[in-house]
Amino acid sequence: MRNEYYSNSKDYINRWVVSYADLVTMLLALFMVLYAVSQNITKHQAKIISETAAMEQIEQLDELKKLFNENIEQTEGIKYLKDGRGLVIRLNNSILFDEGSADIKKDAIVTINKIIDTITKIDNNIVVEGHTDSTPISSKKFPSNWELSTARATNIIAYMLKTKKIEPKRLSAVGYGEYMPIADNTSNDGRLLNRRVDIIILKK
C-alpha cells in the first residue's frame, strides 16, 4: 500500500515536468517564429531603403546631367555619361591639348570655364582623370604616358584652383596612362577615343 502511494506520488510529481517541458518547447518555437518574421521584416525594410537610395541616386545623376547639358551642350568631343561613381564629363584630348603636351589650349578655356561655373552650383566632390592611348611617348618632360596623363589631369585641377571658385578639398587628380582604355587601341578611331580627360562629378 505504501509503495503504491509513493509510486503514484512520483507519477504526479513527474507530470508537471512534462507539462513544463511542453511549455518551454512551445515558447522556443514561438521565439523562433518571431525571430524569423523579424528577420524577414528587416530584410524587406533594408531592400526598400536600398531601392529608395538607388532611385535617389539615379534622380541625382539625371539632374546633374541636365544641369551640365543646359550649360555645355554635348558635342563630338564632349560626352556626358552616368556610371557607378557619378556623372562623367568626357572630354577628348584634342579639345584640350596639343599632341604630346599637357598645356591647356587657349580655345579650351571657354569650355573649362563653363564646366567650372556649373560645378560652383553644386557641392559634389570632383575627380579629374587623365588618359592616353597606347602609343608610347618618351620625351625629356614626359618619359611615359603615366607622366603625360597625370600632368594633364593636374593642369586641369590647377586651372580650376586658379579661378578660386572651387574649394581645393573638393578636387583630386589622377593619371592612368593607357591602362584604362574605352576602345580598341589597334585602330585610329579607338586611340582617338582613349585619349581623353574624364571629369567625374561624384555621387554624394
N, C-alpha and C positions, 0 to 999 in steps of 0.2 A: 504493500500500500504506500509506504513511504517512498520507495523507489519510483513508483508510478507518479507520485506528486512531483518529485524532483524532475522527472523526465518531462512532464507537462510544463513545469515552470521554465525549464530550459528552452522548450519549444516556443513558449510565449515570449521569453526574453529575446530569442533569435529572430522572431518575426519582425520586430521594429528595425533590426539591422537590414533586413531585406528591403523593407519599405524605404528606409533612408538611402540605401544604395540606388534604388529606382529613382528617387527624387534627385540625387546627385547626377545620375546619368541623364535625366531629362533636362536638368539645368545646364549641364555641359553641352548637350545637343542644342539647347536654346541659344547659349552663348556662341556656339559655332555658327549657327544660322545668322544671328545678329552680326557677327563679325564678317561673314561672307557678304551679307547685304550691305554693310557699311563700306566694305572694300569696293563693291560694285558701284556704290554711290560716289565714292571718292574718285574712282577711275572715270566715271561718267562726267563728274564735275571737272576733273583735270582735262578731259577731252574737250569739253565745252570751252574752258579757258584757253586751251591751246588753239582751238579753231578760231576763237574770237581774236586772239592775239595775231594769228596768221592773217585774218581778214583785215585787221587794222594796219598791219604792215603793208599789205597789198595796196590798200587805200592810200597809205602814206606815200608809197612809191609812185602811184598814179598821180597824186597831187604834185609831187616833186617833178615828175616828167612833164606834166602840164605847165608848171611854173617855168621850167627852163625852156620849153618849146615856145612859150609866149615871148621870151626874151631873146632866144637864139634859135632860129629855125634850123631844122636838120637839113644838111646838105650832103653832097657826096663825100665830104671829108669829115663830117660831124655826125655822129650817131648817138642815140640815147637807148640804153639797154638796162633791163632790170635783172639782177641776179641775187644770189643769197646774201651778198654783202650790202646791197643797196642799189642806188641808181648810178650807172656808169655813163659818163660823158666820154665818148671815144673820139679822139682827135687824131687824124692821120698826121704823121710826122712831116709830110710835105707842106702842110699848112703852117707848121710851127718853126721848122728848122731847115737849113740847107743840108745837103748830104754830108755826113761826117762831122757835123757841127752841133754844138749844144747851145749856141747863141740864138735867142728868140728873134725871129724875123720881125721887122717893123710892121709889116702887113698883118701879123698875127696879134698884135697888141690890142686892136679893136675887139677881136673875138674874146681874148682873155679877159679884157676889162668887163665885157658883158657877163662872162661867167662869174667874175668876182662880184659884180654888182648884184647878181642873182643870189650868190652864196650869202651875201650880207643879210638877205631877207629870211634866212633860216639859221638854225643853230646846230645843225648836224656837224659831226667831225668829217674831215676831208682827207683822203689819201690820194696822192699823185703817183702813178706808176709809169716808169719809162720802159719801153720795149723796142727791140730791134728785130731785124730778120737774121738769118743765119750766115749772111755774108761776113767773113772775118774783117775786122778793122785792126790796124796796127799803126798807130802814129805816136809821136812823142807825147802828145796831150792825152790820147786815149789808147792805151795798149791793147784793150779788148772791148767787146760790146758791153761788158759789165760797166766799165767806167763811163762809156758814152751814154747808156740808158740811165744810169744813176745821175750823171751830170744834167741831163735834160730834165728829169723829174725835179731835181734840186733847184734848177734855174727857174722852173715854173713856180715853185714854192717861194723862192727868193723874190720873184717879182710880186707875188701876192702879198708878201710881208712888206715890201717896199711901199705898197699903196696904203698900208696901215689901216685897212678896212676889215681885216680878219684877224682874230686873236691867234697868236702863234701856237697855243696849246691845242688848237683845233686841227692843225695841219701836220702831215707826215709825208715823207717821200721814200720811194724805193725803186731800185732798178733791177730788172730781171734779165737784161740782155736778150738773147734769142731763145730763152728757155721756157717761155710761156706763149707759144705760137697759137694763133687762132685760125691759121690757114696753112696750106702746104708750101713749104719753103722751096720746093723744086720748080715753081712757076713764078713768073714776074708778078702776076696778079696776086698770088699768095704772099709773096715777100712784101708787096705794097701794103697789104692788109696788116701784116705783122709789125710793120714799122709804125708805131703808134704811141700816144700818151693817153692813159686812162685816168680821168679824174673821177674818183668814186665818192659819191655822197653817201656816207654810211648810214644805215638804218639806226634809229635810236634804240 
